[in-house]
Amino acid sequence: MLRTEYFNSLGIYVLRFDNYEINNNFNGVCETIDREVKRIINTL
C-alpha cells in the first residue's frame, strides 16, 4: 500500500483493522494495539 509505505518512511507505524474485527473482537484489537505500542516503546 502506497500510503502505508509513505507513513513508514516518516517513521509512522500503521496498524490496520477491518470493521468486522473491530465490531466483533474489540478487546482483541485493543490488546494488539497495546502490545504493539509497548513493543515500539521498548525499542526506543
NUPAZA-991128 format. One record per residue (C-alpha): z, x, y; chain. Coordinates in steps of 0.2 Angstrom, whole numbers. Example, Ala and Ser with C-alpha at 12.3 -4.5 7.8 and 13.67 -1.06 7.14 Angstrom:
2
REC    pz    px    py chaine
REC    39    62   -22      A
REC    36    68    -5      A
//
This chain:
44
REC    pz    px    py chaine
REC     0     0     0      A
REC    -6     7    16      A
REC     9     0    26      A
REC    22     7    14      A
REC    14    24    15      A
REC    14    24    34      A
REC    33    19    34      A
REC    36    33    21      A
REC    28    46    32      A
REC    40    41    45      A
REC    55    43    33      A
REC    57    24    31      A
REC    61    19    13      A
REC    54     2     8      A
REC    61    -9    -5      A
REC    51   -25    -9      A
REC    57   -41   -17      A
REC    47   -56   -20      A
REC    53   -73   -15      A
REC    56   -78   -33      A
REC    68   -64   -36      A
REC    77   -67   -20      A
REC    79   -85   -24      A
REC    84   -83   -42      A
REC    93   -66   -43      A
REC   100   -64   -25      A
REC   115   -54   -32      A
REC   104   -43   -41      A
REC    93   -40   -26      A
REC   109   -36   -16      A
REC   115   -24   -29      A
REC    99   -15   -29      A
REC    99   -13   -10      A
REC   117    -7   -11      A
REC   113     6   -24      A
REC    98    12   -15      A
REC   107    14     2      A
REC   121    24    -7      A
REC   108    35   -16      A
REC    99    39     0      A
REC   116    42    10      A
REC   121    54    -4      A
REC   105    64    -1      A
REC   108    67    17      A
//
